[in-house]
Amino acid sequence: MAAYKLSREADRKLAEIYEYSLLNFGEAQADKYFHSLHEAFELLMHQPELGRPFHEYRRHEHEAHVIFYKADSEGIHIVRVLHKREETEGKFD
């Protein structure tokens, strides 16, 4: 059965995204966006080819963020979640 796993860095970033959304847009919007990210993870878990190649990873844009992941026979491993405006240089060393 396919699954998705988050790296510590991706998990930390999700907490930051939720906190930022909560403070700036309220609980309902923070919950909605947080759930939409997890729905995107599940979509990628079932269709990992949706992401475009990016170095040794794949990338998938979701609203204001970009999800970076690797796929294998067990599902996907989400290594990073970055804001679209965030620099990727040095984040994957």
Steps between C-alpha positions, in 0.01 A plus 500: 500500500639839401563762764663836540762592756624843599860584575564690823562812293170461311313435825657811657405708198138381514482618861638840393251525215214419734613753760545774238159426350335495841648837598432668166182337369326334795437146614255400227736602219804349675314168537382511139849564359664242730250237385547598136875438533434152638255436216778598258734252674240226456452590134876478444512173691258350247637685196869576570566576133296824534806679635768631268859381535721720721853365552453159666149597619168592349319828561133581503354848541206532735350846539768716672740211565715247318521140619828316439492121529645165400288206394573133562310173517358589844363844402660842523739670739436873524838659558414870483208738478604849397314819424503576126712810568754311712841440351572132434878549473677321786180340635579158352868453583 
